[in-house]
Amino acid sequence: MTEFSNRNEKKLHLRTILIVSLAGLSFLLSLLFIVSPEASLKRQAAPEQENVAEDAPKGPELIRHDFKLAGNNTFYQIMSGLNVPGPEILEIAEKARPIFSMRQRRKDSVLTVYTLEDAVRRIEYKFSDYEYLLIEKTPDGGIFASKAELPNEIREVVVSGTIENSLYEDAMKAGADPQAVMALTDIFAWDIDFTSDIRKGDSFRILKEVLYVEGAPVRSGKIIGAEMVNGGKKYTAVYYEGNGGTGYYDGEGRSLRRSLLKTPLRYRRISSHFTTKRYHPILKKYRPHHGVDYAAPVGTPVEAAGSGIVKFAGRNKGYGNYVEIRHNNGYSTLYGHLSKIGKGIRTGVKVSQGDMIGYVGCTGLCSGPHLHYEVRVNGRLINPLSIKPVPDKSIPKKEWQAFAAVRDEISAKLLSDGTAVAMNAEIGNSPF
């Protein structure tokens, strides 16, 4: 019994060991084949993705064509060259008309056309610095026109500097552009003679609007405020839009416009006529009891210092070719030794301040090219350099508080040297 019992116990023990071993082996084998649900999902999804990528058909791509609109290369001719039927071209032009007339075109502009299998599908035409016309063909063959805009904004930018060589050169170095320089000289044309009175050490500060498109400056707009120090005297300009009108005023609310310009030779005319490389400094000399002589190159444009009626336009022995203008309040001006009189300028014609009336020359009793300029009041000759004409208008009392707020804001911005501040302004209401 004992031996049999021992033998049975040994068999039972071996069987237990075998069962445990087999269970352990099964567990280990199962670990080799167990995969997480995520891994299993990925493993199943991968082949499907590969099949989709391999099976997806690649559609034909649009082909881009750029055409320069210049000379005889018109919109109609370009479309005809792309085999677009005449009636369809007219339909495209008609759909585009409310946005932009295809009869118009900007200088050196480009028309972009996208075709698909030789058929026109899309047309783009940029007609401003940030706007473009978009014409698309719908799936049913219709034509849809719309206007799109590139990201844009107006920023206020300050440019300032000190004059070392010339206003134009130093302003450009400071970050201004020709448009801003010319606008500055126009603003202060009634107070400063930019052709001869600018000196080394004079300074300027300009607050102007600048159009930015896609983050880059594109073009200057109007000057909002400016300061000019000339010969130690400070001049201020504030742009103000009020019920009484829009324009530039000094810090006291007086209009910068006067009945007579400071000089009949304006910087804008001279710089545009001769270019900066050929620019000749104007030499000014007052001759007691005779007026002012401006030594300038032959052909320099001469402007009417004020609005009025041409009293005489012709020639005599002393003045040579000359023009005399009668203004309001008993004033009259005379421009002598002209090389020629301006087109359309004759006795009895009305002229506006700034109109070109002739060109500097050396006709009559003259020793060298110059403009002889006289101003008379009620027939009496006076020194043109001493005239202080009355301002065109002033800010009304009821608007003074509003004007003062604008003036103070502009003054503060002029001190923020070189900063660019984005404006919440609609470009449609700006000079852009």
C-alpha positions as a printed NumPy array, in Angstrom:
array([[  0.   ,   0.   ,   0.   ],
       [  2.706,   2.364,   0.899],
       [  4.704,   1.716,  -2.24 ],
       [  1.582,   1.998,  -4.376],
       [  0.593,   5.162,  -2.636],
       [  4.025,   6.704,  -3.151],
       [  3.971,   5.753,  -6.773],
       [  0.597,   7.429,  -7.258],
       [  1.748,  10.588,  -5.521],
       [  4.778,  10.792,  -7.849],
       [  2.531,  10.46 , -10.917],
       [  0.196,  13.151,  -9.592],
       [  3.128,  15.453,  -8.913],
       [  4.574,  14.964, -12.404],
       [  1.135,  15.577, -13.92 ],
       [  0.774,  18.832, -11.988],
       [  4.194,  20.02 , -13.119],
       [  3.338,  19.149, -16.712],
       [  0.023,  21.037, -16.586],
       [  1.625,  24.118, -15.062],
       [  4.432,  24.009, -17.634],
       [  1.997,  23.714, -20.505],
       [ -0.091,  26.593, -19.117],
       [  2.997,  28.774, -18.819],
       [  4.115,  27.934, -22.312],
       [  0.667,  28.759, -23.672],
       [  0.742,  32.139, -21.898],
       [  4.165,  32.963, -23.333],
       [  3.083,  31.998, -26.821],
       [ -0.046,  34.129, -26.497],
       [  2.079,  37.175, -25.656],
       [  3.818,  36.861, -28.975],
       [  0.556,  37.227, -30.879],
       [ -1.388,  39.654, -28.704],
       [ -1.53 ,  43.165, -30.383],
       [ -3.074,  46.331, -28.951],
       [ -6.356,  47.482, -30.554],
       [ -4.704,  50.723, -31.796],
       [ -1.851,  48.844, -33.45 ],
       [ -4.308,  46.435, -34.98 ],
       [ -6.383,  49.313, -36.312],
       [ -3.328,  51.009, -37.782],
       [ -2.176,  47.79 , -39.345],
       [ -5.531,  47.354, -41.03 ],
       [ -5.821,  50.991, -42.069],
       [ -2.39 ,  51.308, -43.657],
       [ -3.077,  49.147, -46.688],
       [ -6.34 ,  51.029, -47.289],
       [ -4.518,  54.389, -47.251],
       [ -1.904,  53.114, -49.632],
       [ -4.585,  51.844, -51.956],
       [ -6.43 ,  55.176, -51.85 ],
       [ -3.236,  57.094, -52.657],
       [ -2.409,  54.724, -55.463],
       [ -5.907,  54.581, -56.888],
       [ -6.762,  58.359, -56.666],
       [ -6.832,  59.785, -60.205],
       [ -4.807,  62.955, -60.798],
       [ -6.966,  65.556, -62.537],
       [ -5.575,  67.909, -65.184],
       [ -4.005,  71.069, -63.753],
       [ -4.855,  74.632, -64.742],
       [ -2.254,  76.233, -66.992],
       [ -1.36 ,  79.867, -66.311],
       [ -0.823,  82.443, -69.062],
       [  0.324,  86.042, -68.422],
       [ -0.407,  88.698, -71.052],
       [  0.871,  92.274, -70.944],
       [ -1.83 ,  94.782, -71.806],
       [  0.082,  97.301, -73.885],
       [ -0.187,  98.888, -77.304],
       [ -2.608,  96.978, -79.507],
       [ -2.669,  93.955, -77.206],
       [ -6.233,  94.444, -75.952],
       [ -8.448,  92.207, -73.826],
       [-10.516,  91.264, -76.874],
       [ -7.444,  90.288, -78.899],
       [ -6.024,  88.198, -76.052],
       [ -9.295,  86.301, -75.602],
       [ -9.621,  85.788, -79.35 ],
       [ -6.112,  84.343, -79.407],
       [ -7.263,  81.794, -76.822],
       [-10.137,  80.759, -79.115],
       [-12.841,  82.332, -76.961],
       [-15.899,  83.088, -79.149],
       [-16.743,  86.742, -79.711],
       [-20.146,  86.619, -77.946],
       [-18.524,  85.034, -74.887],
       [-15.824,  87.742, -74.802],
       [-18.539,  90.402, -74.805],
       [-20.392,  88.564, -72.029],
       [-17.218,  88.436, -69.91 ],
       [-16.64 ,  92.157, -70.433],
       [-20.267,  92.919, -69.534],
       [-20.102,  90.855, -66.32 ],
       [-16.844,  92.602, -65.37 ],
       [-18.103,  96.138, -66.092],
       [-19.632,  96.865, -62.619],
       [-16.232,  96.093, -61.084],
       [-13.826,  97.265, -63.773],
       [-14.238,  98.122, -67.434],
       [-11.972,  96.012, -69.618],
       [-11.74 ,  98.98 , -72.003],
       [ -9.544, 100.635, -69.395],
       [ -6.103,  99.398, -68.499],
       [ -3.306, 100.396, -66.193],
       [  0.092, 101.143, -67.65 ],
       [  2.165,  97.949, -68.029],
       [ -0.608,  95.884, -66.412],
       [ -0.824,  92.098, -66.761],
       [ -3.86 ,  89.946, -67.537],
       [ -3.576,  86.437, -66.079],
       [ -5.598,  83.657, -67.724],
       [ -5.918,  80.055, -66.519],
       [ -6.888,  77.383, -69.044],
       [ -7.931,  73.757, -68.692],
       [ -7.636,  71.549, -71.762],
       [ -7.291,  74.688, -73.907],
       [-10.484,  76.238, -72.508],
       [-10.433,  79.455, -70.445],
       [-11.536,  78.734, -66.859],
       [-10.364,  81.704, -64.838],
       [ -9.222,  85.309, -65.449],
       [ -7.454,  87.638, -63.008],
       [ -6.672,  91.316, -63.527],
       [ -5.102,  93.553, -60.873],
       [ -6.557,  97.034, -61.407],
       [ -5.2  ,  98.799, -58.314],
       [ -2.431,  98.372, -55.772],
       [ -4.52 ,  95.871, -53.82 ],
       [ -7.686,  95.07 , -55.827],
       [ -8.142,  92.639, -58.66 ],
       [-10.946,  91.452, -60.885],
       [-11.709,  87.73 , -60.741],
       [-13.718,  86.031, -63.5  ],
       [-14.544,  82.328, -63.237],
       [-16.493,  79.87 , -65.312],
       [-19.035,  77.886, -63.302],
       [-19.512,  74.111, -63.843],
       [-22.706,  74.777, -65.812],
       [-20.856,  77.1  , -68.199],
       [-21.943,  80.365, -66.623],
       [-19.65 ,  83.342, -66.044],
       [-19.189,  84.815, -62.565],
       [-17.294,  88.071, -61.881],
       [-16.171,  89.301, -58.469],
       [-13.687,  91.648, -56.831],
       [-10.95 ,  90.386, -54.529],
       [ -8.485,  92.267, -52.35 ],
       [ -4.982,  91.559, -51.156],
       [ -4.403,  92.137, -47.406],
       [ -3.949,  95.89 , -47.016],
       [ -3.977,  98.684, -44.469],
       [ -3.129, 102.363, -44.133],
       [ -0.392, 103.251, -41.665],
       [  0.754, 106.6  , -40.374],
       [  4.507, 107.029, -40.797],
       [  6.804, 109.758, -39.485],
       [  9.763, 110.961, -41.563],
       [ 12.144, 113.58 , -40.183],
       [ 15.559, 114.981, -40.943],
       [ 17.955, 117.907, -41.076],
       [ 18.992, 119.529, -44.334],
       [ 22.673, 119.117, -45.161],
       [ 22.598, 119.289, -48.961],
       [ 19.088, 119.875, -50.329],
       [ 15.525, 119.305, -49.173],
       [ 14.907, 116.665, -51.822],
       [ 18.111, 114.701, -51.24 ],
       [ 17.943, 114.756, -47.443],
       [ 14.229, 113.975, -47.313],
       [ 14.754, 110.964, -49.573],
       [ 17.598, 109.754, -47.356],
       [ 15.301, 110.065, -44.337],
       [ 12.737, 107.748, -45.932],
       [ 10.432, 110.124, -47.79 ],
       [  9.448, 109.674, -51.421],
       [  9.183, 112.254, -54.234],
       [  5.424, 112.535, -53.774],
       [  5.787, 113.445, -50.084],
       [  8.557, 115.984, -50.766],
       [  6.494, 117.739, -53.422],
       [  3.425, 117.734, -51.161],
       [  5.463, 119.297, -48.353],
       [  6.607, 122.157, -50.589],
       [  3.035, 122.708, -51.763],
       [  1.715, 122.881, -48.187],
       [  4.168, 125.598, -47.124],
       [  4.332, 127.356, -50.526],
       [  2.66 , 130.477, -49.086],
       [  5.191, 130.836, -46.257],
       [  8.506, 129.431, -47.507],
       [ 10.357, 130.037, -50.767],
       [ 11.709, 126.531, -51.303],
       [ 13.601, 127.578, -54.436],
       [ 15.994, 129.92 , -52.642],
       [ 15.368, 130.189, -48.88 ],
       [ 16.25 , 126.65 , -47.732],
       [ 19.481, 126.62 , -45.719],
       [ 21.779, 124.025, -44.221],
       [ 20.545, 123.203, -40.731],
       [ 16.853, 123.652, -41.57 ],
       [ 14.757, 120.672, -40.519],
       [ 11.501, 118.933, -41.376],
       [  9.074, 116.438, -39.86 ],
       [  6.341, 114.761, -41.902],
       [  3.424, 112.61 , -40.714],
       [  2.   , 110.877, -43.769],
       [ -0.319, 108.048, -44.671],
       [  1.252, 105.045, -46.384],
       [ -0.6  , 102.21 , -48.074],
       [  0.744,  98.784, -47.084],
       [ -0.168,  95.732, -49.163],
       [  0.699,  92.291, -47.804],
       [  2.865,  93.956, -45.167],
       [  4.979,  96.002, -47.59 ],
       [  4.774,  99.784, -48.238],
       [  3.385, 100.526, -51.677],
       [  2.512, 104.203, -51.964],
       [  2.278, 107.408, -49.963],
       [ -1.022, 109.135, -49.374],
       [ -1.75 , 112.553, -47.966],
       [  0.353, 114.364, -45.388],
       [ -1.585, 114.567, -42.118],
       [  0.775, 116.906, -40.325],
       [  4.134, 118.582, -40.88 ],
       [  6.666, 120.86 , -39.274],
       [  9.327, 122.882, -41.045],
       [ 12.063, 124.954, -39.432],
       [ 13.416, 127.496, -41.912],
       [ 15.95 , 130.105, -40.874],
       [ 15.173, 129.453, -37.216],
       [ 11.426, 129.985, -37.645],
       [  9.067, 127.061, -37.085],
       [  6.11 , 126.463, -39.41 ],
       [  3.338, 123.986, -38.6  ],
       [  0.722, 122.324, -40.792],
       [ -2.301, 120.38 , -39.519],
       [ -4.638, 118.582, -41.899],
       [ -8.205, 119.105, -40.723],
       [-11.576, 118.091, -42.155],
       [-14.339, 120.288, -40.78 ],
       [-17.716, 121.707, -41.676],
       [-16.008, 124.819, -42.947],
       [-13.918, 122.851, -45.437],
       [-10.856, 120.632, -45.676],
       [ -7.28 , 121.85 , -45.764],
       [ -4.075, 122.669, -43.898],
       [ -3.981, 125.048, -40.954],
       [ -1.303, 126.389, -38.654],
       [ -1.335, 125.719, -34.916],
       [ -3.622, 128.702, -34.337],
       [ -6.251, 127.466, -36.77 ],
       [ -5.379, 129.83 , -39.624],
       [ -5.457, 128.473, -43.16 ],
       [ -2.048, 128.132, -44.808],
       [ -3.517, 129.255, -48.123],
       [ -2.934, 132.898, -49.013],
       [ -3.963, 135.152, -51.858],
       [ -0.375, 135.138, -53.239],
       [  2.286, 132.437, -53.289],
       [  5.622, 133.194, -51.659],
       [  7.31 , 132.886, -55.058],
       [  6.167, 132.354, -58.666],
       [  8.908, 129.714, -59.099],
       [  7.702, 126.671, -57.229],
       [  9.896, 123.76 , -56.199],
       [  7.523, 121.206, -57.735],
       [  7.704, 122.794, -61.176],
       [ 11.477, 123.238, -61.094],
       [ 12.348, 119.764, -59.834],
       [ 10.008, 118.054, -62.3  ],
       [ 11.237, 120.225, -65.187],
       [ 14.972, 119.838, -64.671],
       [ 15.174, 116.613, -62.587],
       [ 17.312, 116.479, -59.463],
       [ 20.58 , 115.993, -61.359],
       [ 20.046, 119.092, -63.5  ],
       [ 18.508, 121.143, -60.704],
       [ 19.916, 124.664, -60.634],
       [ 19.717, 126.713, -57.422],
       [ 17.574, 129.805, -57.786],
       [ 19.323, 133.044, -56.842],
       [ 17.028, 135.76 , -55.585],
       [ 17.867, 139.455, -55.406],
       [ 15.636, 142.324, -54.341],
       [ 16.04 , 145.508, -56.373],
       [ 14.638, 148.533, -54.49 ],
       [ 11.713, 150.137, -56.321],
       [ 11.877, 147.493, -59.042],
       [ 10.861, 144.114, -57.579],
       [ 12.716, 140.815, -57.318],
       [ 14.977, 139.108, -59.855],
       [ 15.205, 135.298, -59.769],
       [ 18.285, 134.013, -61.611],
       [ 17.203, 130.668, -63.054],
       [ 17.899, 128.495, -66.11 ],
       [ 16.089, 129.277, -69.348],
       [ 12.892, 127.237, -69.511],
       [ 12.167, 127.169, -65.771],
       [  8.336, 127.132, -65.431],
       [  6.734, 130.292, -64.002],
       [  3.447, 130.113, -62.082],
       [  0.718, 132.65 , -61.42 ],
       [  1.285, 133.789, -57.837],
       [ -2.448, 134.247, -57.385],
       [ -5.789, 133.869, -59.116],
       [ -6.982, 136.703, -61.317],
       [ -7.394, 138.01 , -64.85 ],
       [ -4.529, 138.496, -67.306],
       [ -4.189, 142.252, -67.742],
       [ -1.524, 141.96 , -70.436],
       [  0.356, 139.163, -72.187],
       [  2.815, 140.236, -74.843],
       [  6.118, 141.989, -75.388],
       [  7.743, 145.394, -74.889],
       [ 11.286, 146.721, -75.118],
       [ 12.143, 146.679, -71.427],
       [ 10.395, 143.577, -70.048],
       [ 10.623, 141.551, -73.249],
       [  7.95 , 138.852, -73.132],
       [  5.896, 139.472, -70.003],
       [  2.573, 138.739, -68.314],
       [  0.678, 140.998, -65.914],
       [ -2.184, 139.662, -63.767],
       [ -4.818, 141.657, -61.882],
       [ -5.887, 140.089, -58.557],
       [ -8.471, 140.962, -55.907],
       [ -8.026, 143.704, -53.284],
       [ -6.049, 145.965, -55.622],
       [ -3.102, 143.568, -56.076],
       [ -1.378, 142.934, -59.405],
       [  1.718, 140.917, -60.351],
       [  4.11 , 141.133, -63.296],
       [  6.441, 138.466, -64.741],
       [  9.135, 139.744, -67.116],
       [ 11.903, 138.552, -69.494],
       [ 10.07 , 135.296, -70.274],
       [ 11.548, 133.088, -72.986],
       [  7.964, 132.42 , -74.06 ],
       [  4.464, 132.949, -72.729],
       [  2.467, 129.91 , -71.65 ],
       [ -0.032, 128.23 , -73.939],
       [ -3.453, 129.867, -73.804],
       [ -2.238, 132.846, -71.755],
       [ -3.53 , 136.053, -73.337],
       [ -5.131, 139.334, -72.298],
       [ -8.512, 138.859, -70.597],
       [ -8.046, 135.179, -69.697],
       [ -8.809, 134.019, -66.143],
       [ -6.001, 132.166, -64.374],
       [ -5.873, 130.265, -61.108],
       [ -3.13 , 130.342, -58.519],
       [ -0.414, 127.916, -59.603],
       [ -1.268, 127.93 , -63.32 ],
       [  1.818, 127.909, -65.532],
       [  1.938, 131.225, -67.4  ],
       [  5.393, 131.144, -69.027],
       [  9.067, 130.187, -68.851],
       [ 12.168, 131.947, -67.57 ],
       [ 14.241, 133.57 , -70.302],
       [ 16.273, 136.658, -71.183],
       [ 14.137, 138.759, -73.513],
       [ 14.054, 142.573, -73.463],
       [ 16.703, 144.503, -71.516],
       [ 18.373, 141.531, -69.865],
       [ 21.967, 140.594, -69.03 ],
       [ 21.336, 136.933, -68.162],
       [ 18.506, 134.39 , -67.776],
       [ 16.196, 135.388, -64.927],
       [ 12.613, 136.121, -63.971],
       [ 11.74 , 139.694, -63.076],
       [  8.827, 139.666, -60.601],
       [  6.863, 142.7  , -59.433],
       [  3.942, 143.15 , -57.05 ],
       [  1.794, 146.272, -56.956],
       [ -0.978, 147.355, -54.602],
       [ -3.325, 149.924, -56.129],
       [ -0.624, 150.67 , -58.702],
       [  2.14 , 151.212, -56.144],
       [  5.192, 148.945, -56.396],
       [  5.967, 147.081, -53.144],
       [  8.608, 144.618, -51.994],
       [  7.257, 141.1  , -52.769],
       [  9.393, 139.633, -49.971],
       [  7.658, 141.73 , -47.327],
       [  4.083, 140.8  , -48.248],
       [  2.049, 139.069, -45.541],
       [ -1.245, 138.218, -47.243],
       [ -4.312, 137.526, -45.111],
       [ -5.088, 133.802, -44.575],
       [ -7.742, 132.37 , -46.843],
       [ -9.879, 131.331, -43.831],
       [ -9.677, 130.312, -40.183],
       [-11.247, 127.579, -38.067],
       [-14.745, 128.674, -36.905],
       [-15.102, 129.173, -33.153],
       [-17.659, 126.374, -32.867],
       [-15.094, 123.918, -34.293],
       [-12.099, 125.15 , -32.337],
       [-12.277, 122.43 , -29.669],
       [-12.434, 119.668, -32.289],
       [ -9.567, 121.231, -34.231],
       [ -7.429, 121.587, -31.09 ],
       [ -7.895, 117.878, -30.33 ],
       [ -6.763, 116.924, -33.848],
       [ -3.829, 119.337, -33.659],
       [ -2.623, 117.938, -30.318],
       [ -2.919, 114.354, -31.546],
       [ -0.922, 115.138, -34.685],
       [  1.734, 116.991, -32.674],
       [  2.179, 113.946, -30.429],
       [  2.481, 111.62 , -33.42 ],
       [  5.068, 113.868, -35.073],
       [  7.282, 113.294, -32.043],
       [  7.081, 109.488, -32.429],
       [ 10.108, 109.355, -34.716],
       [  9.996, 106.708, -37.423],
       [  7.05 , 104.755, -36.041],
       [  4.363, 103.204, -38.19 ],
       [  0.88 , 103.027, -36.699],
       [ -1.944, 101.067, -38.324],
       [ -5.143, 103.032, -38.832],
       [ -8.752, 101.923, -38.659],
       [ -9.544, 103.722, -41.879],
       [-11.432, 102.744, -44.99 ],
       [ -9.176, 102.909, -47.99 ],
       [-12.153, 103.874, -50.103],
       [-12.237, 107.241, -48.336],
       [ -8.517, 107.886, -48.676],
       [ -6.459, 109.326, -51.555],
       [ -5.315, 105.845, -52.491]])
